[in-house]
Amino acid sequence: MVKNKKFQETQNLLENYNMMNTVRFPTRITPCIEYLIDIIIIYKDNPILSKAVIDLGFSDHLTQIVGINSGRKK
């Protein structure tokens, strides 16, 4: 992942609010380049139980699924 000034500013903002982006992989893939343009932001205190990327075939974007422990019973 390219780390530029805007990326670092975003990371700093998330850190200031104890948040993080759970997506660490490309969500839009073309023949020429891969992009990480779809994100899911959560509080760091919520542990991630699972995460996945799925290509549903309906769009040029991949679908992200993140399971977190919210502390609530189902």
Steps between C-alpha positions, in 0.01 A plus 500: 500500500632842408543720806460862402418814698120460474526137606707596805256779591212251486692251713573773757133601513392142561767457769382817678151351534619145584366368169642287221429392145441124484553468124864445403461364148386630160122535459502606135717312255548593136736348243744788558483583872356400837334753732397501864201735476236332717566500873339391826597705806444369854612583853820317593329368814272277289697185422470374145366145497514449125542686174473405136492642150247356257457559128124489443541568129252791496746786513859601440539518880553206733275456804647515850357318799626563853376323811565682828417433863272785603442363850129453430320168507331384183 
